[in-house]
Every structure is written in structure tokens, then in C-alpha cells.
Amino acid sequence: MTTTEYQLFITLLDHSGHICSRNFLLASAWHITVPIQTRTVDVHIAKLRKKLDLGPDDLKTVMGRGYALSG
């Protein structure tokens, strides 16, 4: 797991059960505070799901809102 993936996962763990927006995750894992349009978060979420063998019920995509790790 890369450092960025680890930081992303820790952020999701810290906010388990809550929806984390892409901008929130960008600020947390990449320290990007200006809202931008990017699919970077989506790609890293896919990598986390694969590496940690997480199913869609474990790490949910909430359309138009972000991602949520089941609590």
C-alpha cells in the first residue's frame, strides 16, 4: 500500500459510517484545498478495494456525494 493509499484509508477509517466527499479526501490525503475536478480519488479507491479485498458493501460509492467505509 502506498503512502497516499494509506492516508486515504486512515481518513475513511476515522470517518467510518460517514460519507466523505472527494474534496474532503483530496484535502486529507493529498493536501489539496482548492476544489478541483479529478478522478484521482476514484482510482485510489479502486486500488484500495482490490488491495484490501473490500466489496461494494464495505467501501460504498455514494453517487454524487463521495465514499463511505461501513462502520
PyMOL Python script that loads the backbone (N, CA, C, O; Angstrom):
from pymol import cmd

cmd.read_pdbstr("""\
ATOM      1  N   MET A   1       0.853  -1.174   0.000  1.00  0.00           N
ATOM      2  CA  MET A   1       0.000   0.000   0.000  1.00  0.00           C
ATOM      3  C   MET A   1       0.897   1.236   0.000  1.00  0.00           C
ATOM      4  O   MET A   1       1.849   1.331   0.775  1.00  0.00           O
ATOM      5  N   THR A   2       0.577   2.171  -0.878  1.00  0.00           N
ATOM      6  CA  THR A   2       1.372   3.396  -0.949  1.00  0.00           C
ATOM      7  C   THR A   2       1.021   4.327   0.226  1.00  0.00           C
ATOM      8  O   THR A   2       0.024   4.123   0.917  1.00  0.00           O
ATOM      9  N   THR A   3       1.839   5.321   0.429  1.00  0.00           N
ATOM     10  CA  THR A   3       1.597   6.301   1.489  1.00  0.00           C
ATOM     11  C   THR A   3       0.262   7.013   1.277  1.00  0.00           C
ATOM     12  O   THR A   3      -0.492   7.223   2.228  1.00  0.00           O
ATOM     13  N   THR A   4      -0.024   7.378   0.042  1.00  0.00           N
ATOM     14  CA  THR A   4      -1.277   8.064  -0.260  1.00  0.00           C
ATOM     15  C   THR A   4      -2.469   7.150  -0.013  1.00  0.00           C
ATOM     16  O   THR A   4      -3.469   7.581   0.562  1.00  0.00           O
ATOM     17  N   GLU A   5      -2.377   5.902  -0.437  1.00  0.00           N
ATOM     18  CA  GLU A   5      -3.460   4.950  -0.183  1.00  0.00           C
ATOM     19  C   GLU A   5      -3.668   4.747   1.310  1.00  0.00           C
ATOM     20  O   GLU A   5      -4.801   4.657   1.784  1.00  0.00           O
ATOM     21  N   TYR A   6      -2.571   4.675   2.042  1.00  0.00           N
ATOM     22  CA  TYR A   6      -2.666   4.523   3.488  1.00  0.00           C
ATOM     23  C   TYR A   6      -3.372   5.724   4.122  1.00  0.00           C
ATOM     24  O   TYR A   6      -4.260   5.550   4.956  1.00  0.00           O
ATOM     25  N   GLN A   7      -2.983   6.931   3.731  1.00  0.00           N
ATOM     26  CA  GLN A   7      -3.612   8.133   4.277  1.00  0.00           C
ATOM     27  C   GLN A   7      -5.096   8.185   3.925  1.00  0.00           C
ATOM     28  O   GLN A   7      -5.924   8.574   4.749  1.00  0.00           O
ATOM     29  N   LEU A   8      -5.424   7.794   2.706  1.00  0.00           N
ATOM     30  CA  LEU A   8      -6.810   7.749   2.276  1.00  0.00           C
ATOM     31  C   LEU A   8      -7.599   6.757   3.123  1.00  0.00           C
ATOM     32  O   LEU A   8      -8.711   7.056   3.560  1.00  0.00           O
ATOM     33  N   PHE A   9      -7.031   5.587   3.352  1.00  0.00           N
ATOM     34  CA  PHE A   9      -7.703   4.570   4.160  1.00  0.00           C
ATOM     35  C   PHE A   9      -7.874   5.026   5.607  1.00  0.00           C
ATOM     36  O   PHE A   9      -8.932   4.813   6.200  1.00  0.00           O
ATOM     37  N   ILE A  10      -6.857   5.643   6.173  1.00  0.00           N
ATOM     38  CA  ILE A  10      -6.949   6.148   7.548  1.00  0.00           C
ATOM     39  C   ILE A  10      -8.052   7.196   7.657  1.00  0.00           C
ATOM     40  O   ILE A  10      -8.804   7.210   8.631  1.00  0.00           O
ATOM     41  N   THR A  11      -8.148   8.066   6.669  1.00  0.00           N
ATOM     42  CA  THR A  11      -9.211   9.080   6.661  1.00  0.00           C
ATOM     43  C   THR A  11     -10.579   8.406   6.631  1.00  0.00           C
ATOM     44  O   THR A  11     -11.481   8.792   7.375  1.00  0.00           O
ATOM     45  N   LEU A  12     -10.732   7.407   5.776  1.00  0.00           N
ATOM     46  CA  LEU A  12     -12.000   6.695   5.711  1.00  0.00           C
ATOM     47  C   LEU A  12     -12.303   5.967   7.017  1.00  0.00           C
ATOM     48  O   LEU A  12     -13.453   5.925   7.453  1.00  0.00           O
ATOM     49  N   LEU A  13     -11.275   5.393   7.642  1.00  0.00           N
ATOM     50  CA  LEU A  13     -11.462   4.733   8.940  1.00  0.00           C
ATOM     51  C   LEU A  13     -11.890   5.732  10.014  1.00  0.00           C
ATOM     52  O   LEU A  13     -12.803   5.465  10.795  1.00  0.00           O
ATOM     53  N   ASP A  14     -11.228   6.871  10.042  1.00  0.00           N
ATOM     54  CA  ASP A  14     -11.549   7.907  11.036  1.00  0.00           C
ATOM     55  C   ASP A  14     -12.979   8.418  10.892  1.00  0.00           C
ATOM     56  O   ASP A  14     -13.575   8.895  11.858  1.00  0.00           O
ATOM     57  N   HIS A  15     -13.522   8.317   9.684  1.00  0.00           N
ATOM     58  CA  HIS A  15     -14.876   8.813   9.414  1.00  0.00           C
ATOM     59  C   HIS A  15     -15.801   7.658   9.013  1.00  0.00           C
ATOM     60  O   HIS A  15     -16.743   7.834   8.239  1.00  0.00           O
ATOM     61  N   SER A  16     -15.511   6.487   9.554  1.00  0.00           N
ATOM     62  CA  SER A  16     -16.271   5.285   9.249  1.00  0.00           C
ATOM     63  C   SER A  16     -17.764   5.511   9.501  1.00  0.00           C
ATOM     64  O   SER A  16     -18.164   6.048  10.534  1.00  0.00           O
ATOM     65  N   GLY A  17     -18.571   5.090   8.532  1.00  0.00           N
ATOM     66  CA  GLY A  17     -20.009   5.248   8.651  1.00  0.00           C
ATOM     67  C   GLY A  17     -20.527   6.582   8.141  1.00  0.00           C
ATOM     68  O   GLY A  17     -21.737   6.802   8.096  1.00  0.00           O
ATOM     69  N   HIS A  18     -19.621   7.476   7.756  1.00  0.00           N
ATOM     70  CA  HIS A  18     -19.991   8.785   7.229  1.00  0.00           C
ATOM     71  C   HIS A  18     -19.513   8.916   5.785  1.00  0.00           C
ATOM     72  O   HIS A  18     -18.529   8.295   5.384  1.00  0.00           O
ATOM     73  N   ILE A  19     -20.215   9.721   5.027  1.00  0.00           N
ATOM     74  CA  ILE A  19     -19.831   9.946   3.633  1.00  0.00           C
ATOM     75  C   ILE A  19     -18.717  10.982   3.583  1.00  0.00           C
ATOM     76  O   ILE A  19     -18.844  12.071   4.142  1.00  0.00           O
ATOM     77  N   CYS A  20     -17.639  10.640   2.919  1.00  0.00           N
ATOM     78  CA  CYS A  20     -16.511  11.557   2.718  1.00  0.00           C
ATOM     79  C   CYS A  20     -16.524  12.005   1.255  1.00  0.00           C
ATOM     80  O   CYS A  20     -16.438  11.180   0.346  1.00  0.00           O
ATOM     81  N   SER A  21     -16.630  13.296   1.041  1.00  0.00           N
ATOM     82  CA  SER A  21     -16.649  13.812  -0.329  1.00  0.00           C
ATOM     83  C   SER A  21     -15.265  13.693  -0.960  1.00  0.00           C
ATOM     84  O   SER A  21     -14.261  13.546  -0.264  1.00  0.00           O
ATOM     85  N   ARG A  22     -15.230  13.758  -2.280  1.00  0.00           N
ATOM     86  CA  ARG A  22     -13.940  13.719  -2.983  1.00  0.00           C
ATOM     87  C   ARG A  22     -13.053  14.875  -2.532  1.00  0.00           C
ATOM     88  O   ARG A  22     -11.858  14.688  -2.304  1.00  0.00           O
ATOM     89  N   ASN A  23     -13.639  16.083  -2.400  1.00  0.00           N
ATOM     90  CA  ASN A  23     -12.841  17.237  -1.976  1.00  0.00           C
ATOM     91  C   ASN A  23     -12.278  17.042  -0.577  1.00  0.00           C
ATOM     92  O   ASN A  23     -11.139  17.424  -0.310  1.00  0.00           O
ATOM     93  N   PHE A  24     -13.063  16.453   0.320  1.00  0.00           N
ATOM     94  CA  PHE A  24     -12.571  16.172   1.672  1.00  0.00           C
ATOM     95  C   PHE A  24     -11.406  15.186   1.616  1.00  0.00           C
ATOM     96  O   PHE A  24     -10.395  15.375   2.293  1.00  0.00           O
ATOM     97  N   LEU A  25     -11.549  14.129   0.803  1.00  0.00           N
ATOM     98  CA  LEU A  25     -10.483  13.130   0.685  1.00  0.00           C
ATOM     99  C   LEU A  25      -9.244  13.713   0.023  1.00  0.00           C
ATOM    100  O   LEU A  25      -8.123  13.384   0.410  1.00  0.00           O
ATOM    101  N   LEU A  26      -9.434  14.578  -0.975  1.00  0.00           N
ATOM    102  CA  LEU A  26      -8.292  15.248  -1.606  1.00  0.00           C
ATOM    103  C   LEU A  26      -7.541  16.104  -0.594  1.00  0.00           C
ATOM    104  O   LEU A  26      -6.310  16.116  -0.580  1.00  0.00           O
ATOM    105  N   ALA A  27      -8.269  16.812   0.244  1.00  0.00           N
ATOM    106  CA  ALA A  27      -7.635  17.658   1.261  1.00  0.00           C
ATOM    107  C   ALA A  27      -6.890  16.812   2.279  1.00  0.00           C
ATOM    108  O   ALA A  27      -5.805  17.186   2.725  1.00  0.00           O
ATOM    109  N   SER A  28      -7.460  15.687   2.647  1.00  0.00           N
ATOM    110  CA  SER A  28      -6.863  14.841   3.673  1.00  0.00           C
ATOM    111  C   SER A  28      -5.640  14.067   3.176  1.00  0.00           C
ATOM    112  O   SER A  28      -4.592  14.075   3.823  1.00  0.00           O
ATOM    113  N   ALA A  29      -5.772  13.407   2.040  1.00  0.00           N
ATOM    114  CA  ALA A  29      -4.705  12.531   1.561  1.00  0.00           C
ATOM    115  C   ALA A  29      -3.680  13.239   0.681  1.00  0.00           C
ATOM    116  O   ALA A  29      -2.507  12.866   0.666  1.00  0.00           O
ATOM    117  N   TRP A  30      -4.124  14.262  -0.053  1.00  0.00           N
ATOM    118  CA  TRP A  30      -3.230  14.948  -0.989  1.00  0.00           C
ATOM    119  C   TRP A  30      -2.935  16.388  -0.581  1.00  0.00           C
ATOM    120  O   TRP A  30      -2.120  17.058  -1.214  1.00  0.00           O
ATOM    121  N   HIS A  31      -3.587  16.862   0.462  1.00  0.00           N
ATOM    122  CA  HIS A  31      -3.424  18.241   0.953  1.00  0.00           C
ATOM    123  C   HIS A  31      -3.790  19.275  -0.114  1.00  0.00           C
ATOM    124  O   HIS A  31      -3.181  20.342  -0.194  1.00  0.00           O
ATOM    125  N   ILE A  32      -4.789  18.944  -0.928  1.00  0.00           N
ATOM    126  CA  ILE A  32      -5.309  19.871  -1.935  1.00  0.00           C
ATOM    127  C   ILE A  32      -6.539  20.530  -1.343  1.00  0.00           C
ATOM    128  O   ILE A  32      -7.527  19.858  -1.046  1.00  0.00           O
ATOM    129  N   THR A  33      -6.485  21.828  -1.172  1.00  0.00           N
ATOM    130  CA  THR A  33      -7.592  22.530  -0.523  1.00  0.00           C
ATOM    131  C   THR A  33      -8.468  23.314  -1.490  1.00  0.00           C
ATOM    132  O   THR A  33      -9.524  23.815  -1.103  1.00  0.00           O
ATOM    133  N   VAL A  34      -8.044  23.424  -2.732  1.00  0.00           N
ATOM    134  CA  VAL A  34      -8.834  24.119  -3.743  1.00  0.00           C
ATOM    135  C   VAL A  34      -9.693  23.086  -4.463  1.00  0.00           C
ATOM    136  O   VAL A  34      -9.159  22.091  -4.953  1.00  0.00           O
ATOM    137  N   PRO A  35     -11.010  23.292  -4.542  1.00  0.00           N
ATOM    138  CA  PRO A  35     -11.849  22.310  -5.233  1.00  0.00           C
ATOM    139  C   PRO A  35     -11.415  22.137  -6.696  1.00  0.00           C
ATOM    140  O   PRO A  35     -11.307  23.108  -7.445  1.00  0.00           O
ATOM    141  N   ILE A  36     -11.172  20.887  -7.079  1.00  0.00           N
ATOM    142  CA  ILE A  36     -10.776  20.583  -8.456  1.00  0.00           C
ATOM    143  C   ILE A  36     -11.587  19.392  -8.940  1.00  0.00           C
ATOM    144  O   ILE A  36     -12.143  18.637  -8.142  1.00  0.00           O
ATOM    145  N   GLN A  37     -11.647  19.237 -10.237  1.00  0.00           N
ATOM    146  CA  GLN A  37     -12.303  18.081 -10.843  1.00  0.00           C
ATOM    147  C   GLN A  37     -11.230  17.053 -11.167  1.00  0.00           C
ATOM    148  O   GLN A  37     -10.373  17.295 -12.017  1.00  0.00           O
ATOM    149  N   THR A  38     -11.273  15.920 -10.504  1.00  0.00           N
ATOM    150  CA  THR A  38     -10.285  14.877 -10.756  1.00  0.00           C
ATOM    151  C   THR A  38     -10.880  13.518 -10.438  1.00  0.00           C
ATOM    152  O   THR A  38     -11.771  13.392  -9.597  1.00  0.00           O
ATOM    153  N   ARG A  39     -10.378  12.515 -11.116  1.00  0.00           N
ATOM    154  CA  ARG A  39     -10.805  11.141 -10.866  1.00  0.00           C
ATOM    155  C   ARG A  39      -9.747  10.400 -10.047  1.00  0.00           C
ATOM    156  O   ARG A  39      -9.841   9.186  -9.868  1.00  0.00           O
ATOM    157  N   THR A  40      -8.757  11.114  -9.555  1.00  0.00           N
ATOM    158  CA  THR A  40      -7.680  10.506  -8.773  1.00  0.00           C
ATOM    159  C   THR A  40      -8.224   9.739  -7.577  1.00  0.00           C
ATOM    160  O   THR A  40      -7.787   8.622  -7.299  1.00  0.00           O
ATOM    161  N   VAL A  41      -9.171  10.335  -6.876  1.00  0.00           N
ATOM    162  CA  VAL A  41      -9.743   9.666  -5.708  1.00  0.00           C
ATOM    163  C   VAL A  41     -10.395   8.352  -6.132  1.00  0.00           C
ATOM    164  O   VAL A  41     -10.223   7.330  -5.466  1.00  0.00           O
ATOM    165  N   ASP A  42     -11.138   8.375  -7.232  1.00  0.00           N
ATOM    166  CA  ASP A  42     -11.811   7.166  -7.706  1.00  0.00           C
ATOM    167  C   ASP A  42     -10.818   6.049  -8.002  1.00  0.00           C
ATOM    168  O   ASP A  42     -11.050   4.891  -7.653  1.00  0.00           O
ATOM    169  N   VAL A  43      -9.717   6.404  -8.643  1.00  0.00           N
ATOM    170  CA  VAL A  43      -8.691   5.417  -8.980  1.00  0.00           C
ATOM    171  C   VAL A  43      -8.075   4.823  -7.712  1.00  0.00           C
ATOM    172  O   VAL A  43      -7.872   3.612  -7.623  1.00  0.00           O
ATOM    173  N   HIS A  44      -7.781   5.675  -6.738  1.00  0.00           N
ATOM    174  CA  HIS A  44      -7.187   5.183  -5.498  1.00  0.00           C
ATOM    175  C   HIS A  44      -8.176   4.363  -4.672  1.00  0.00           C
ATOM    176  O   HIS A  44      -7.775   3.416  -3.996  1.00  0.00           O
ATOM    177  N   ILE A  45      -9.444   4.709  -4.716  1.00  0.00           N
ATOM    178  CA  ILE A  45     -10.461   3.914  -4.029  1.00  0.00           C
ATOM    179  C   ILE A  45     -10.510   2.517  -4.654  1.00  0.00           C
ATOM    180  O   ILE A  45     -10.585   1.518  -3.938  1.00  0.00           O
ATOM    181  N   ALA A  46     -10.468   2.446  -5.969  1.00  0.00           N
ATOM    182  CA  ALA A  46     -10.470   1.146  -6.662  1.00  0.00           C
ATOM    183  C   ALA A  46      -9.256   0.316  -6.249  1.00  0.00           C
ATOM    184  O   ALA A  46      -9.371  -0.890  -6.032  1.00  0.00           O
ATOM    185  N   LYS A  47      -8.102   0.958  -6.143  1.00  0.00           N
ATOM    186  CA  LYS A  47      -6.893   0.250  -5.716  1.00  0.00           C
ATOM    187  C   LYS A  47      -7.027  -0.254  -4.287  1.00  0.00           C
ATOM    188  O   LYS A  47      -6.617  -1.374  -3.981  1.00  0.00           O
ATOM    189  N   LEU A  48      -7.603   0.572  -3.404  1.00  0.00           N
ATOM    190  CA  LEU A  48      -7.810   0.146  -2.015  1.00  0.00           C
ATOM    191  C   LEU A  48      -8.747  -1.055  -1.946  1.00  0.00           C
ATOM    192  O   LEU A  48      -8.479  -2.018  -1.226  1.00  0.00           O
ATOM    193  N   ARG A  49      -9.833  -0.996  -2.687  1.00  0.00           N
ATOM    194  CA  ARG A  49     -10.775  -2.117  -2.693  1.00  0.00           C
ATOM    195  C   ARG A  49     -10.083  -3.411  -3.102  1.00  0.00           C
ATOM    196  O   ARG A  49     -10.311  -4.465  -2.508  1.00  0.00           O
ATOM    197  N   LYS A  50      -9.244  -3.319  -4.111  1.00  0.00           N
ATOM    198  CA  LYS A  50      -8.556  -4.511  -4.607  1.00  0.00           C
ATOM    199  C   LYS A  50      -7.514  -5.009  -3.606  1.00  0.00           C
ATOM    200  O   LYS A  50      -7.475  -6.195  -3.280  1.00  0.00           O
ATOM    201  N   LYS A  51      -6.680  -4.104  -3.125  1.00  0.00           N
ATOM    202  CA  LYS A  51      -5.599  -4.497  -2.217  1.00  0.00           C
ATOM    203  C   LYS A  51      -6.116  -5.023  -0.884  1.00  0.00           C
ATOM    204  O   LYS A  51      -5.525  -5.933  -0.303  1.00  0.00           O
ATOM    205  N   LEU A  52      -7.231  -4.446  -0.391  1.00  0.00           N
ATOM    206  CA  LEU A  52      -7.769  -4.847   0.909  1.00  0.00           C
ATOM    207  C   LEU A  52      -8.947  -5.807   0.788  1.00  0.00           C
ATOM    208  O   LEU A  52      -9.573  -6.166   1.785  1.00  0.00           O
ATOM    209  N   ASP A  53      -9.243  -6.220  -0.448  1.00  0.00           N
ATOM    210  CA  ASP A  53     -10.339  -7.145  -0.723  1.00  0.00           C
ATOM    211  C   ASP A  53     -11.652  -6.644  -0.106  1.00  0.00           C
ATOM    212  O   ASP A  53     -12.360  -7.383   0.579  1.00  0.00           O
ATOM    213  N   LEU A  54     -11.951  -5.368  -0.370  1.00  0.00           N
ATOM    214  CA  LEU A  54     -13.178  -4.755   0.135  1.00  0.00           C
ATOM    215  C   LEU A  54     -14.250  -4.814  -0.942  1.00  0.00           C
ATOM    216  O   LEU A  54     -14.001  -4.458  -2.094  1.00  0.00           O
ATOM    217  N   GLY A  55     -15.412  -5.252  -0.574  1.00  0.00           N
ATOM    218  CA  GLY A  55     -16.526  -5.305  -1.509  1.00  0.00           C
ATOM    219  C   GLY A  55     -17.276  -3.979  -1.536  1.00  0.00           C
ATOM    220  O   GLY A  55     -16.979  -3.071  -0.761  1.00  0.00           O
ATOM    221  N   PRO A  56     -18.252  -3.878  -2.437  1.00  0.00           N
ATOM    222  CA  PRO A  56     -19.016  -2.636  -2.561  1.00  0.00           C
ATOM    223  C   PRO A  56     -19.826  -2.301  -1.311  1.00  0.00           C
ATOM    224  O   PRO A  56     -20.180  -1.141  -1.101  1.00  0.00           O
ATOM    225  N   ASP A  57     -20.121  -3.292  -0.482  1.00  0.00           N
ATOM    226  CA  ASP A  57     -20.825  -3.010   0.776  1.00  0.00           C
ATOM    227  C   ASP A  57     -19.867  -2.563   1.874  1.00  0.00           C
ATOM    228  O   ASP A  57     -20.292  -1.946   2.852  1.00  0.00           O
ATOM    229  N   ASP A  58     -18.580  -2.867   1.723  1.00  0.00           N
ATOM    230  CA  ASP A  58     -17.579  -2.469   2.712  1.00  0.00           C
ATOM    231  C   ASP A  58     -17.136  -1.023   2.503  1.00  0.00           C
ATOM    232  O   ASP A  58     -17.029  -0.250   3.455  1.00  0.00           O
ATOM    233  N   LEU A  59     -16.882  -0.672   1.258  1.00  0.00           N
ATOM    234  CA  LEU A  59     -16.465   0.678   0.894  1.00  0.00           C
ATOM    235  C   LEU A  59     -17.414   1.155  -0.195  1.00  0.00           C
ATOM    236  O   LEU A  59     -17.233   0.867  -1.379  1.00  0.00           O
ATOM    237  N   LYS A  60     -18.426   1.888   0.237  1.00  0.00           N
ATOM    238  CA  LYS A  60     -19.525   2.260  -0.654  1.00  0.00           C
ATOM    239  C   LYS A  60     -19.237   3.523  -1.448  1.00  0.00           C
ATOM    240  O   LYS A  60     -18.635   4.475  -0.952  1.00  0.00           O
ATOM    241  N   THR A  61     -19.683   3.499  -2.690  1.00  0.00           N
ATOM    242  CA  THR A  61     -19.710   4.698  -3.518  1.00  0.00           C
ATOM    243  C   THR A  61     -21.091   5.301  -3.350  1.00  0.00           C
ATOM    244  O   THR A  61     -22.098   4.639  -3.601  1.00  0.00           O
ATOM    245  N   VAL A  62     -21.141   6.550  -2.929  1.00  0.00           N
ATOM    246  CA  VAL A  62     -22.409   7.248  -2.764  1.00  0.00           C
ATOM    247  C   VAL A  62     -22.479   8.260  -3.916  1.00  0.00           C
ATOM    248  O   VAL A  62     -21.850   9.317  -3.875  1.00  0.00           O
ATOM    249  N   MET A  63     -23.253   7.910  -4.931  1.00  0.00           N
ATOM    250  CA  MET A  63     -23.312   8.698  -6.162  1.00  0.00           C
ATOM    251  C   MET A  63     -23.517  10.182  -5.892  1.00  0.00           C
ATOM    252  O   MET A  63     -24.444  10.583  -5.189  1.00  0.00           O
ATOM    253  N   GLY A  64     -22.625  10.988  -6.470  1.00  0.00           N
ATOM    254  CA  GLY A  64     -22.724  12.437  -6.362  1.00  0.00           C
ATOM    255  C   GLY A  64     -22.298  13.019  -5.022  1.00  0.00           C
ATOM    256  O   GLY A  64     -22.332  14.235  -4.833  1.00  0.00           O
ATOM    257  N   ARG A  65     -21.894  12.150  -4.081  1.00  0.00           N
ATOM    258  CA  ARG A  65     -21.538  12.638  -2.746  1.00  0.00           C
ATOM    259  C   ARG A  65     -20.138  12.235  -2.310  1.00  0.00           C
ATOM    260  O   ARG A  65     -19.423  13.043  -1.716  1.00  0.00           O
ATOM    261  N   GLY A  66     -19.731  10.998  -2.593  1.00  0.00           N
ATOM    262  CA  GLY A  66     -18.409  10.566  -2.177  1.00  0.00           C
ATOM    263  C   GLY A  66     -18.353   9.086  -1.848  1.00  0.00           C
ATOM    264  O   GLY A  66     -18.957   8.257  -2.529  1.00  0.00           O
ATOM    265  N   TYR A  67     -17.617   8.768  -0.793  1.00  0.00           N
ATOM    266  CA  TYR A  67     -17.398   7.380  -0.397  1.00  0.00           C
ATOM    267  C   TYR A  67     -17.619   7.217   1.097  1.00  0.00           C
ATOM    268  O   TYR A  67     -17.422   8.149   1.877  1.00  0.00           O
ATOM    269  N   ALA A  68     -18.033   6.007   1.483  1.00  0.00           N
ATOM    270  CA  ALA A  68     -18.253   5.720   2.897  1.00  0.00           C
ATOM    271  C   ALA A  68     -17.759   4.318   3.214  1.00  0.00           C
ATOM    272  O   ALA A  68     -18.103   3.356   2.528  1.00  0.00           O
ATOM    273  N   LEU A  69     -16.959   4.212   4.246  1.00  0.00           N
ATOM    274  CA  LEU A  69     -16.495   2.931   4.759  1.00  0.00           C
ATOM    275  C   LEU A  69     -17.519   2.470   5.786  1.00  0.00           C
ATOM    276  O   LEU A  69     -17.877   3.223   6.692  1.00  0.00           O
ATOM    277  N   SER A  70     -17.986   1.249   5.650  1.00  0.00           N
ATOM    278  CA  SER A  70     -19.001   0.730   6.581  1.00  0.00           C
ATOM    279  C   SER A  70     -18.453   0.703   7.998  1.00  0.00           C
ATOM    280  O   SER A  70     -17.301   0.338   8.231  1.00  0.00           O
ATOM    281  N   GLY A  71     -19.283   1.087   8.917  1.00  0.00           N
ATOM    282  CA  GLY A  71     -18.878   1.166  10.326  1.00  0.00           C
ATOM    283  C   GLY A  71     -19.176  -0.048  11.117  1.00  0.00           C
ATOM    284  O   GLY A  71     -18.880  -0.094  12.311  1.00  0.00           O
TER     285      GLY A  71
END
""", "prot")
cmd.dss("prot")
cmd.show_as("cartoon", "prot")
cmd.util.cbc("prot")
cmd.orient("prot")
